[in-house]
Amino acid sequence: MKFNYDVIVVGAGHAGCEAAHAAAAMGSSTLLITMDMNKIAQMSCNPAIGGIAKGQIVREIDAMGGGTGIVTDRTSLQFRMLNKSKGAAMWSPRSQCDRAKFIQTWRHLLEFTDNLYIWQDTADELLVEKGTVYGVKTMLGVQFKAKCVILTNGTFLNGVLHIGKTQLRGGRISEPASYGLTEQLAGLGFHAGRMKTGTPVRIDVRSVDLDKTEIQEGDSDFHKFSFMDYAPRFIKQLPCYILNTNEDVHEVLRSGLKDSPLYNGQIKSIGPRYCPSIETKIVTFADKSSHPLFLEPEGENDTEYYLNGFSSSLPIDIQINALKKIPAFKNLQIYRPGYAIEYDFFDPRDLYHTLETKYIKNLYFAGQINGTTGYEEAAGQGLIAGINAHLRVNGNETFVLKRDEAYIGVLIDDLVTKGVDEPYRMFTSRAEYRILLRQDNADCRLTGKSYDIGLATKERFDLFKEKIQHVARIEEFMRNTNVSGEEINGLLEQAGSSPLKRKCKISEILARPGIDMKMLCEALPALHVECDKITKQKEEVMEAAEISIKYSGYISREKQIADKLHRLENIRIRGKFDYANIQSLSTEARQKLIKTDPETIAQASRIPGISPNDINILLILLGR
């Protein structure tokens, strides 16, 4: 048994799994401490990965060699590409997963990762000396030492569950909370707060009249999460079911508001605005007579279903009686009610972009401990924390992603620059460079960077290079090959596009609305031959070439804007100013700059309360 490691990761949720896997895969001797080895990467709420902007994060994690994308593909019950009716920058993959198989698959991946060890226990104290962490002590009294420690405690720090007036201590239903760390960290200067999240009722699908619901099937095409050449469907694909609340449901819910922890003062913390409880919906949107609900499977062979859209902390009888007012739920049986949970988090402005804390050297935070919500946001942070802990152990340069390089970069910059006043959830609207940060090109943006620091494998890097070569070849062929009206007008007529009167490049035809690569391959034998030369991931290569051609003007323009703003990103200011004594800055600006201690002028410009005039003053003082 070892008691000394390079990196210790506390917590085996989505952040902890990615952090431990990354550090170990890069070569650091890593210990992952978890309360329960049978709950590794537990999906506390919906057993689904991805969604709007979240799916892009998972593609980024996978492009860098993380595990979430591969595990998701291997346990997917239903895959859908959301926002396909919009431009490619908005496409977002989402997958409903088998909850139990997801845990088993992640555990298998971790157990067979070299340099990675697992210990089942609860860490309740950090070992700190002279402002530097050097290990942890556990509830069993064991001391483990390490050069770096990563905390990924999720919702377990002083967690309290709420169901009506009933309060239970715990990090999840039937799982104990974690005590001691919050109080120790607060004593070391960290700023703690409380947040709230919730989860819906779980339903026995045998009690549901599915004929009174609308079936929602998944996609059956080539799309998946991992860029690796794995088969996209490992287990049986299942549908989801759509139904709606009604006024009778709302009347029952309103009758229980007096006993709702959200409205009787029992819960005082902040919940996620963009994933409201059903009681919040009927109060905030009082004019709406119904709200959509989605009945989603929890496992390939399970009868337990998740009711998306019905998160609640109302009393159990209110939840059940309200749901029974929906025709499909007339004979409803549930496995457990919805509940809310309050937990501790820490102000992420106390972190650097590496996710190392400012108060304790070699200590990193990742996941909901930083005020975020969502498996994907947590996993992305865990990956970056694990990478930087390994780099610190080996005395290498830090690894930070910029806002035009990844949604993960946007996420972390938002956290450490702006802080949070509610659980942070990623949206495409948070990113200035959505056209550059597409789900289809995450490998183009990140695989090379990850390979250079030693995380992405040679197998992954070689597959990426092969894909890029194929995309470039297809693009070149289409931009340099002419097509005549005789060859293409039949297709154009079917697509409602004006006929050709002179020859033009194939790429010009593809740029027309309503025309796609598949159509052109079927109409043009020469293009079909070129595409058939692709040996792996043919559909993905063709889609990448199509997006590059169709959106080339937008992509080029956004790159130019990003390049201009890089000048501000490259002007480093940390350690160059005594903000307290710059009287030409506003009082608010001095306070905010002292608190955040921005790395660059660009980061300073994104701090709430910092005006363009404040930035100009800093530039003048720098002699620019």
N, C-alpha and C positions, 0 to 999 in steps of 0.2 A: 504493500500500500504506500503510495506517494503522498507526502504532505507539503511539497514545494512545487510550484508551477510557475510558468511564465505569466499566464493569464487565468484569472478566475472569473466566471460568469455566474451571477446569482439570478436564478429564474429561468425556466425553460419554456417560456411562451414563444411567440413568433420572433420577438426581438432577441431573446436569449439563444434560441436555436441558430439564428443566422449569425449572431456574434461569435458563438462558440465554434460553429462550423468554419467560419472565415478565418479566425485566429489559428485554429488547428490545421486547416488545409494549407495555410501559408507557412506552417512549420513551428508554431509556438506550442509548447506543452500546455494544454488547456484543461481546466476542470470546470464542468457544468454542474452547479448545485441546484437541485429541484426538490420540492416537497414530495412529489409523487411521480415516479418514472412512468406510470401508466397514464399520465396526463400531459406528456410532452407535446408541445404545440397544440394544446387543447383549443378548440374553437368555442370560446365561452359564449358567444352569441350565435349568429347565423353561421352554419357550416358552408360558407361560400368565400371565395377568394376573387378579388378584382372588383370591377365596376368603374364608374366614371373617374378618371385620373388614377384611381387605385390600381387598375389593371396595368396602366403604364408603369407604375412603380414596380410591380412584380416582374414585368418584362425587363426592366432595368436591373433588378436583383439577379434575374437569371442570366442576363448578358454578362454580368460580372462574375458569374460562377457560384451564386447563391443557390439555396436548395428549394425555395418556395415554389418556383415555377415547375420544376421536375416533380415534386411531391404532389402538386395540384393536378398535373396532367395524369399522373398514375392513379389518382383517386377520384377523378371527375365523374360525377353522375349526369351532369348537363353543362355544356359549354355554349355561351352565346357571346357574339361580338355586338356590343351595344353601340348605338349611334351610327349605324351603317348608313342611314339616310342622310347623314351630314358629311362634311369633309373629312379626309383621312386624319387630320389632326385631332378629331374628336372621337375616333374609334377607340373603344375601351373594352378589352376582354373581361369576361366574368365567368366563373365556374362554380357550380354547386358541387360540393364534395361529400364523400362518405366520411363522416366524422371519425369513426373508429379507425378506418383504414388510413386516414390522414395522419393520425397519431402514430400508428404502427409503422407507416412508411418513413415519417420523420425520425422516429426512434431508430429504425434500421439504418438510415443514412448516417446518423450521429454515431451509433455504435461501431460502424465500420469506417469511420473517419480516423486516419492515423493521428496520433498525438492528442486524441480527445478522450477524456475520462469523465464518468458521471458519478455523482454522490447524491444519495437521497437523504435530504435533511433540510433544515431551515436555517439560513444565515441570519443572525440577529444582532451582530455587531461587526463593525469595521475595525481593523487593526491599523491605527494611524500613529505616525511618529514624525514630529517636526514638519507637519504640513504635507506629508506624503503617505499614501496608503501602502501597506505591505502585506495585507491579507484579510481574512475574515474569521470570525468565531461563530460556531453553529449552536443550535439549540441542544445538541447532544454533547456540547462541550469540546468539540474538536476544533483545533486551530489549523487552518490552511494558509500557507504563505504564498505570495505571488508578487511579481513586479508590477502588474496592472490588475485592477478589478473593474468589472463592468456590472452595474446594477440594472436589472430589467425586471422590476418587481410587479409590473402590471397593476392590477386593482387590489393587490393584497396588503399594502401598507395601511394598517388600521382600518381594514375594510368592514363596512356595516351594510347588511342587506335589509331591504324594506319591502314588506308585503302588507299593505294596509297599515294598521297600527302595530303589527308585529315587526320587531327588529331582531336580527340575528347577526352575530359577529362572524365574518368570513370574507374570503377573497372571491369565492364563487359559491353557489349553492352546494352545501354539504362539504365544503373545503375550508380549512381554518385560515384566518387572517395572519399577517406577519406583524410582529411588534418589536419595537426597540430601535430600528434604523431611523425612523423619522425623528425621534427625539434626539438621537445622537447627531444626525446631520444638522438639525436646527441649532444644536449647541455649537456646531462648527461654523456657523454663519450662513447656512443655506436657508432660502425662503420657501417655506412649505405652504401649501394651500389644499383645499378640498374640491374634488369634482365628483360628478355623478354620471353614471351611465345606466342602461337598463336592457332588459331582454324580454322577449315575448313568451307567451304560453306555448307549451309543447303538446301536440295533439295526437291522439290515436287515430290514424287515418281510416281504420276499419269502422269508426263511428261516423264518418263523413259521407254524405250523399254526393259523390263526385259528379253525378249527372247534372247537378245544379251548380256546377262551376264551369269556368272556361279553361280548356286545356292550353298550356303554354309549352310547346316543344322547344328543344334546343337546336343548335346548328349542327349540321352534319358534314361541314366542309373541312378543309385542311387546318383551319386556325386552331391554335393551342397556346400555351404559355411559354414553354421552353423552346429556345432556339436550337437546342440539341436535337439530333435526328432520332427522337424517340417516337414510338407509335402514339398517336394522340388519344386513343380510346382504350383503356385497360379494363374497364368494368361496364356493366350494363347501363345504358342510358335511360334516364327516367324523366317524365314530364313534371312540370310544376302546374299549379292550378290557381286561377285568378277568381276572386269573388269580392264582394263589397259590403261595407257596413250599410246601415240604413237608419232612419229616424228612431225606430224602436230600440236599436242598439244604443244610439246616442242618449236616449232618455234614461236607460238603465245606467249608463256610465255617468251621466250628470247626477243621478241620485246618490252616487258613491263618492262624489268629489269632496264632501265634508270629511271623509275618512281617507282621502288621498294624501300620502306623505308629501306630495308636491305642493298641495294647496292648504294643508293644515299647519304648516310650519315645521313639520317633522324633519324634512329635508331642507337644508339651508345652502347647499352647494350648487354649482352651476352644471347643467346638463348640456348635451350636444344639441345645438339649435337645428341642425340639418337632419337629425334622426329623432324627432320628437316622439314622446309617448302618445298613446291614443287619447289619454285624457287631455294632454296639451293640444292635440289637434282639434278636439271638439270645442275647446275654449278659444283658441287662437283663430280657428276658421269656423266660427259659430254659424256662418251663413251656408256652409256646405252640408248637404243632406246625406252624403256618403263619402267614404274614403276607400281606396283600393287596398285589398289584402292579397298576399301571395302565400299559398300553401306549398312549402318546399321540402323535399325529402332529406332526411338526415343520414340515410344509409341505403346501400344497394338492396338489402334484404330486411330492412327494418319497417315497422309500422309507425315509428315516431316521425312526426312532421313538424316543421318550424313554421309559425304563422308570422311571416314578415309583414310589418306594418301595424302590429298590435303589441308593441312594447308597452308595459304597464307595471305600476306598483300598487294598483288598486286592490282592495280586499279580494280574496279568492272567490267568494260567492258573487261579487259584482262582476268579475271577469267572466265567470262561467255563465251567469244569467244573461249578460249582454251578448255573448257569442251565440247563445241558443236562439236569439232573435234572428239570426241569419238562417235562411231556409236550409242550406247545406249542413248546418250544425245543429239541427233539431234534436238529434240523439247524441250530442257531443260527449266524448270521454277525453279527459286530458291526463297527461303524465305528470305535469307539474305546472304551476302558475307562472306568470311573468313576475319579475321582481326588479327593483332598482338597487343599485349598489353605490355607496359613497366610499371614497378612498383618498389617500394622500398623493399629492404630486409636488414637484419642485419647479420653481421658476426657471424655464430653460434659458433665460438671459444670463444665468450663472454658468453657462457653458461656452466653450469655444466651438468653432465649426467642426472640429474633430470629435465633438461630444465629450471631450475631457472637461472636468469641472474647473472653475477658476479658483476655488478655495482649497481643493485638495489635489495635489499632483498625482497623476497616474490613475485617477478615479474617473470612470466614464458612466454616463447615464444614457439609457436608450429605451424607447417605448412610452407606455402610458405614464411612467414616472416623470416624463417631460411635458405632460399635459396634452398628449395626442389621443386620438381614438382611432381604432381600426387595426386589423392584423397587418395590413400592408404598410401603413405608416410606421408601425412598430418594427416590422421586419427590415425595412429600408434603413432605419436608424441603427438597428442591431448590426447590420452588415458593415456600416461605416465605423461604428464603435469597435467592432472586432478587428477590422483592418488596421485602424489607427493604434489600437492596443498592441498588436503584433509589431507594427512599425516602430513604436516607442521602445518596446522590449529590445529590438535589434538596432536602435539608434539611427533609424532611417527617417527621411523626410515625411511629413504628414501627408495625408491624402484627403483632399477636399474637392467636392464637385460644385461647379459654378451653376448659376441659375439658368444659363443657356445650354448646359450640358446634361441635365437630368432633373426630373421632378423631385428626386431625392435631394438634389441641391437646393431647389426651391423650398422644400419642406424644412430642411435644417436651417437655411438662412432665415426663413420666416420665424422659426422658433427662437433662435439665439439673438435675432435683431429686434423683433417686435414683441416677443413673449406671447402669452395666451391669456385671454379672459374668458374662454370657454374651451371645451375639448376640441382640439384642432383636427380638422378633417381636410384632406386634400381634394381640391377641385381643379379642373382644367383652367378655370378663370383666375386662379392664383398665379399662373405662369405667364410671363410676358412673351415667351417664345414657344407658343403651343405648336406652331408649324414645324419647328425644329425638334420638339420633344414628342414625336409620334411613337406609338407602340411598335410600329413595324421597323423602326430604325434604331432601337435601343442598343442592338449589338454594334452597329456602326459607330455609335457615340461612345460606348463604354467597354467593349470587349478588349480592345487594344490597350486601354489604360489599365484594366484589371490584369491582363497578361503581363504587362511591364512590372507590376508590383508583386507578382507571384501568386495571384489567386486563381484567375482563369487558367484552365489547363491547356496544354498544347493541343489536345484533341479539339477542344472548343475553339481555340484560336485558328487552327487549320480549317475547321468547318466554316468559320466566319470568313476567312480569306477566300475560300473557294466560292462562297456565296457572292462576295463582293466582285470577284472576277467575272462570274456569270452575269450579274446585274450590269456591270460595265459593258460587257460584250453585247448583251441584248439591247441596251440603250444605244450603243454606237451603231449597231445594225439598223435600228429604227430611225435614227437621226440621219443616216447616210443613204438609206435605200428609198428610191422613188416608187410610187404606186400610181397607176393610171386609173382613170374613171372606169374603163372596161373591167378592171379587176375588182373595184371596190364599190361602184355605184349601187349594186344590188343590195349590199349591206347598208349603205347610207340611206337608201330609200326605206328599208325596213325600220331603221332607227329614227326616221323622221328628220334626217339631216340632209342639207342641200347637196346635190350631186357635184362631183368634180368636173371641171371643164378643162383642167390642165393637170399635168403630173405634179405631185407634191410628195414630201417625205411621209413615211408611215407615222412618224412621231406627231406630225401635224394632224393626222386623222385621229390619233389617240387623244389628242388634246380637246377634241370636240365633245360636248355634253352627250351622254347616252352611249358613248363608244367605250368598250373596255378591251383588255388584252385577249380575253377568251374569244370574243367576237372576231378580232383581227386574226388570231391564229387559225380559226376555222375558215376564214375567207381567203387568207394569203398563205399558200403552201410554203413559200420561202421562209416566212416568219415561223411557221409551224416546225420546220426543220431545225431552225436555230434554237427554238425553245426545247426541242427534243434532245438537244445536246446536254441539257442540264441533268446531272447525275443524281443530285440530292436536293430535296426541298424545292422541287420544281415550282409548285404553286406560290411559295413564299418569294422566290426569286422573281417570278413574273409580276407579282403584286408590287414588289419593291421598285421594279423598273417602271411600272405603270404610274405609281405615285410620284416618282422622281420626275417623270416627263410631264404629267398633268399639272403638277404644282411647282414646276421649276421656277417660274417667275416669283411666286410668293416666297418660296424657300430662299431664293437668292436675295430678295429684299430684306427678309428677316435676318439673314446672316450678316448683311451689311450693317443693320441696326445694332446687332449684338457685338460686332467688331468695334463699332464706335464706342459703345458703352464699356468695352473691355479696358479702354484707357483709364477710366475711373477705377475699375477693379484692380488695375495694376499699380495705382498710387497708394502705397501702404502708409498708414498713419499711426498704427499702434506704437505707443512708447515715445511719440514725437511731440506730444502736447501735454501741458498741464492745464486741462480744461477749466479747472476751478479758477484760474487766474486770467483767463481770456475774457476781459470785461466787455469786448465788442459782441460776444455771443449773448443771446438771451439767457435768462436764468433757467428757463425750461431746457434749452439746448445744452447748457453746461451740465445740468443734472442728468439728462438722458445720455450724453456722451460719456460721462463718468461711469454711469451704471453699465452701459453696454460695452464700452472700450472697443469700438469697431476696429476691424483689421484694415479696412480700406476706406477710401473716400466714398466709393459706391455703396458699401454697407452703411456708412453713416447717413447717406442720403435716404436710405429706406427706413430709418428709425422714425416711428411716429413722433411728431412734434419738432422734427428737424426741418427747417425751412431752406429753400434755395439760397437765401441770403446767408444763412449759417454755413452752408457748404462753400459759398464764395469766399467767406472770411477765412476758412481753413485753407483754401487754395491760395489765397493771397499770402497767408503766413508761410506757406510752403514755397513761396516765390514763383507760383505758376499763374 
